[in-house]
């Protein structure tokens, strides 16, 4: 008997096995926690990785829940498309690596939501190995860059990027600009630098402050973070 479209929508619901759902939910949480640990210890973003990584658990488990529910019903799938069309995410993603980890967290949720735990676990393991191996190789290439330097100012007109770079080159053996965010009201520039000692670093800081006394300088020890 040929069903009408309305009948198909109303009879396409499938009961979700509770035990299997709970197991997949716990496994997705476990992998999300592992992803958080990998991101904190092997990520290269200059933002606070611990705070950003806390989102992985919620994103992964929520994705897994949504996929587990909508996969059993065409009507719910169509409803999800409509709901997502009116939701606008405004997360401040400043670096591509952050987006990559978010996609990986969503991918984990999709895999367990579709009940493809073995494939998801295998893929996550391989990706994790690649991330860790790639990070160690990158660390060897950048072993002389031991500090993250971030300079922020609410008055960009009084800040000259060329002047900042000249000052850093005078007192640092390595200067590598990694990111520049600039608007009419705000400036943030980040460097990877290598300083011989604290004395040279302190002199460079004072020279930078002479450009604009309201400038904010943040230093993070790259080796200490990892």
N, C-alpha and C positions, 0 to 999 in steps of 0.2 A: 504494500500500500504506500502510495506516495504521500508524504507528509507535507503540509503547507509550511511556509516559512515561520509563521507564528507558532505552530505546533512544535516545530523543531527547536525554536528558542525556549519554549516552556518545558521541554522534556530533555534538554541537553545537560542537566545538572548531574554531577556524579559525586557521591559521597567520598570525602577525603579520609583515608585511614589515619586515625588519630596517632597511633604508635609511630607509623612511618613519618608523619608530619613532625612530631616532636623530635625524633631522631635527626631528621634533616635540619630542623631549626637549631638544634644544639650543635650540629656539625658546622653549620654556616656561622654560628657565633664563634666557634673555635677557630675557624679559618680567618674570620674577621679580626680576631684578637691577634692571630699570628701575623696578619697583614699589617696591623697597627705596629707591632714590634719591629717588623722589617722596615717599615716606613720611618720610624723614629731612629733606628740605628743605621740604616743604609740609604736613607733619602738624601737628596742634595739640595732641597729647597732652603731658602734663607728664612722662611717664616717659622713660627713655633710649631714644630712637627708633632709634639705631644698633644697639643690642643686640637690641631686639625685632624690628627689620626683618630681621635675619639669618635668622630662621626662615622667611621667605617662600620662599627658594630651595628649602629642603628640603621644605616643605609642597607647593609647586607641582609639583616633580618627582616626589615620592612619589605625589601624587594622579594625575598623568598616567600613571605606571607602573601603578597599580592599575586605573584605568579602561581602559587599553589591554589589560590581561589579562582582566578580568572581562567586558568587552563581547562577547567571542567565545564565552562559555560561560555558559549559564543555571545550570549547577551551581556554577560559581565565583561567580556573582552571588549565589546563595542562600547560599553559604558565607561571602561577605563580609558579608551582613546578619547572619548568626549571630555572626561574629567581632566586628563592631562593637558588638553588643549587650552584649558582656562587657568592652569597653574603656571605661574612664572617664577622661576628660581633666580634669585639675585645674589648668589654666592660670589664672594670676591676672590675669584681664581686668578692669581697673579702669575703663576708659573705652570707650564704645560705638565710638569711632573705631578702636580697636585691633581690635575684632571685625569691623568693616567691611572693613578691609584684609586680615584673614585670609580672609574670605569671597571677596574679590576674588582672592587668591592661589589659593584652592581652585578658583574659577571658571576661572582660566587653565589649571590642570591638567586640569579636566574638559573644557574645550574642545579642547585638543590631544590628550587621551586619546581623545576621540570623533572625532578626525581632522577637526575643524572649525577649522582654523588661520586661514583667512581671516576668518571671522566673529569669532573670538576676538581676532585682531589689531585688527580694526576697532573692536570694542567697547572694547578696552583703550585704544586711541588716543583715542576720544571721552571715555571716563571720565577719562583723564589730563588732557585739556584742561579738562574741567569742574572737576577738583580744583585745578589750577593757577590757573585763572581765579577760582574761588571763593576760594582762599587770598589772592590779591592783593587782591580786593575786601574781604575780611575784614581784611587788614592795614591798609588805608586807614581802616576804621572804628575799629580799635583801635591806631592809630599812637601814641597817647599812653600806652599800657601797655607799658613796655619791660622789665619784670622779672617773672620767675616767682619767687614766694616760697613755700617749703614749710616748715611748722613741724611737727616730730614730737616726740612725748613718750611715754615708757613709763609715765607716771603721769597719766592723763587727769583724775583728780579734782582735781589742782592747776592745771589749765589751764581758763581761762574764755574761751570764744570771743568773747563780747561785749567782754571786756577787751582781747583781741588786736586786734579791729577798731577799738576806740577809739584804741589806741596808733598803729596804722597810719594812721588818718585824721588824727591830729595832726601826722604827719611826712611823709605822702605825699599828693600831689595827687589821685591816683586809687587807689581800693581796690576790687577786684572779686573776691569769693570764688568759686572755680571748682570746688573739690572738697572734700568732708569725709568722711573715713573714721574711724570711732570705734568702739572696743570697750571692754570693761571693763578691758583691759590695754594699750591702744594708741590713740594719737590721731595723725592726720595730716590737716592742712588746708592747702590750696593757694590762693594768691591771684595775681592779676595786678595789679601796682602800677606807679605812676609816681612816681619820686623826683626831686626837684629837683637834688640833688647828693649826694655821698658823705657829707658831714657829717650831713645829715638822716637818711640811711639808717643811719649808724652809731649815731646817738642812738636811733632806733627799735629797732635790734637790742639795745642795752643795756637799754632799757625792757622788751623782750620777755623778756630773760634774767632780769630781776628777778622776773618771775612765777614762774619755775621755772628754777633754775640747770642742770638736767639737760636742758632743752629743746634740740632740735637744729634749727638754722636753715640752710636751703639756698637760695641765690640763683642764678638762671640768667638771663643776659642774653638776652632774647627776640630782639632784633634781631641779636645776634651769632650765635645758633643758626641763623638763617635767612640 
